[in-house]
Amino acid sequence: MSYERRLEPLIRVEGLSRRYGAATVLDRLDLTIGHGEFLALLGRSGSGKTTLLRILAGLDRVEEGKVSVPRNAAVVFQESRLLPWKRVWENVALGLPGPDAHDRAMAALEEVGLGHRTHVWPLTLSGGEAQRVGIARALVRQPEFLMLDEPFASLDALTRLRMQAMVGELWRKHRCAVLLVTHDVDEALLLGDRAVVLEQGRIGMELQISLVRPRRQDDPDFVSTRRALLAALDVHDAV
């Protein structure tokens, strides 16, 4: 599939504004995300990234403007938010309808490489394993739209690279639309079809990422694209 053409929008944000007291966090924002598109959302702290994700996830209200999101959507947060009194598979199956909830949960855990940890307690998991459970809990619902809120920020560098590769593989398999909120420019370029930089609640830069997959950080095109994104984030003199 070529991502140089615009995909049919699945998510639409039109004229979205959100204020907290005198502070305007989102300012008449317009944004679309296409069916099956992987969108990386970047921006400095306070630019409105998390507020936008919370609104798309239904966790914050639409104050002004219009937002259209499919009913079948799921979120993976920075913290795994697992219930410690339920075993791993029970956390994944939580709220699933139908008699096959157990089997579906087990299959999702196999997908994220945790088929051997299905019956353990969450407190015995490493940070990376806990985030894998969070991803399985989202994917088991077969969402049309998956939101990832800095899901790897608290992980060590090696685990983070492994998780990024896993998410890329899962996206290629499931082809749901993905919104990844991240501060990591390399992460955005490794995974995204498109990068959007928020600046004071509006889009400061939008970049189609046409790099060939699988992507390498030492590729000259990767390096030049990285430099352009960093400049949009007001980071200069960086390779």
Stockholm file with secondary structure:
# STOCKHOLM 1.0

chainA/1-239         MSYERRLEPLIRVEGLSRRYGAATVLDRLDLTIGHGEFLALLGRSGSGKTTLLRILAGLDRVEEGKVSVPRNAAVVFQESRLLPWKRVWENVALGLPGPDAHDRAMAALEEVGLGHRTHVWPLTLSGGEAQRVGIARALVRQPEFLMLDEPFASLDALTRLRMQAMVGELWRKHRCAVLLVTHDVDEALLLGDRAVVLEQGRIGMELQISLVRPRRQDDPDFVSTRRALLAALDVHDAV
#=GR chainA/1-239 SS CCSSSCCCEEEEEEEEEEEETTEEEEEEEEEEEETTCEEEEEECTTSSHHHHHHHHTTSSCCCEEEEECCSSEEEECSSCCCCTTSCHHHHHHTTCCSTTHHHHHHHHHHHTTCTTSTTSCGGGSCHHHHHHHHHHHHHTTCCSEEEEESTTTTSCHHHHHHHHHHHHHHHHHHCCEEEEECSCHHHHHHHCSEEEEEETTEEEEEEECCCCSSCCTTSHHHHHHHHHHHHHTTCCSCC
#=GC SS_cons         CCSSSCCCEEEEEEEEEEEETTEEEEEEEEEEEETTCEEEEEECTTSSHHHHHHHHTTSSCCCEEEEECCSSEEEECSSCCCCTTSCHHHHHHTTCCSTTHHHHHHHHHHHTTCTTSTTSCGGGSCHHHHHHHHHHHHHTTCCSEEEEESTTTTSCHHHHHHHHHHHHHHHHHHCCEEEEECSCHHHHHHHCSEEEEEETTEEEEEEECCCCSSCCTTSHHHHHHHHHHHHHTTCCSCC
//
